[in-house]
Amino acid sequence: MEKRRFGNTDMHVSVLGFGGSEIGYQGVNVRDVKNLLASALDAGLNVIDTAECYRESEELIGEAVSDRRSDFYLFTKCGHAAGFAEPDWTPAMLQKSIERSLTRLKTDHVDLIQLHSCSEEVLRQGDVIDVLRRAKEAGKTRYIGYSGDRSAARYAIECGAFDALQTSVNIADQEPIELTIPHAAARNMGVIAKRPIANAAWKTKEKPTEAYHHAYWERFQSLRYDFLEGNLTDAVGVALRFTLSIPGVHTAIVGTTQPGRWQENARLLERGPLPEEMFAAIRSRYHDVASADWVGQT
């Protein structure tokens, strides 16, 4: 598995990482999570990304692989915590949330703590950034980042406070390719692509019942990429290779509850970057049909 230097950090991250939302939201048991992550770690994965709001995700990861803590980089996010008296985005809540995340993950530090899609207005106030800076100074995280999109992500880059950006970018979500990622690269920030295959929302002919998938499904009705009409595995490969061919992207996090799926995706990447002609055709089609309200999906 190819590894890339993660911005101006000392981390060399696998280009394919694990996203922890699905295991939390779909109620996977610890035994299955352990099997899933152990096999992925054995196959070369070294990035696990989660968040305190992904239900039991942090606890599951802590139970499953805390005994292999030195084998991977551990990223989490804060800002949408449940169970605290304080409202979101207050320094007191963020501090408590970070402590709880460490407890859940069974570790004394993470490699990256990210603010989870707070607004540009909140970022500009500065208090939330100061909480992460203090956590870094205290050794609770090695680096700090921002996870989000649009103008808030652009400000997070320009303010110079963060080591990393996580943003939504894929064949149906291309705004960051011009708006944010080049600027993050210019500042030597690590860049994480979330939703790198757009939830594979094109695979259903009928509109999905789950609202989470609606935005991308509707976009695909307009995009109608030719390569999505064939084999699903091949289409996933093209989509994933497109995201990882974007200059400045270091790792793409994909969530799954199925043991073996990570290895399948890793094999799809063995073909290397997408050919320039195909990459350009996907970009051109997107520019032809995308509307101004095609914004990054949180």
C-alpha positions, 0 to 999 in steps of 0.5 A: 500500500502506497504511503504519502508524507502527510503535509508538514508532519512526520507521518507517512499515511497509507493512501487508503484509510479507514473511516469509523462512522459506519461501524458506529451507526450500524451497531457492529459488534467488537469481535467483527470490528477487531477482525475488520481492522486487524486484517486491514492493519495487517494488509498495510492500512495505517490511518483510522479516522473517527469522531466522538459523535459516531455513536459507539465508534470510538469505543469499538476502535478502542476495544478492538485495536488499542493493543496495536496502537503503535501500528496506526495513526489515530484521528478523531474529531470533536464538536458535536458531543452528546452527554454534556451540559455545555452546548456545542462549540464551547471551550468547556465542552470541547475540553471534556469531549477530548478527554472522553475521546481518549478514554473511549479510544484507550489511549493517552494521545491521538495523532490528530484532533479535528474540529468537526465542521464548525462554522466560519463564524465560530472559527473566527472567534478563536476559542475553539482553536485555542482548545485544540492548541492547548490539547497539543501542548499538553501532549493529548494530540500530536497535530490539530486539524479542521474537518469541513468544507466551503468558506469555513474550510478556506478560512481554516487554511488561511488562518494558519492554525491547523496542520491538516484539512479533512474535506469532502471531495469525489467525482460528485463533489469537486468544489475543493479541487479549486477552492481549498485543496491547492491552498492547503497544499501551498501551506504544506497541510495534510489533506484527508479526503472524506466520502471519496467514493460519494457513498457509491450513491449511483449504485441504486436505480431508485432514490435511496430511502436514507436521506444521507445518500440523497444529495449524491444520488441526485447529482449522479442523475445529472452527471451520468458518467459512462463508467458508472454504467458497468460493473460496480467494483470497476466503477468504485475503482475509478471513483477512488482513483480519481479522488487519490489523483487529485494533487494535494490529497494524501489519504482517502478514508472509506468506511465499511462494516465488511471484513475484506472490503478494505483489501478489495479497495486496496487492490483497486488502487494497484492500477495507480493514478487515473489516466490524465485523459480520464481524470480530465473528462470527469472534471469536464463533465462535472463543470458542465452540469454542476450547479452552485448548490452542489456543496460539500457534504458534512 
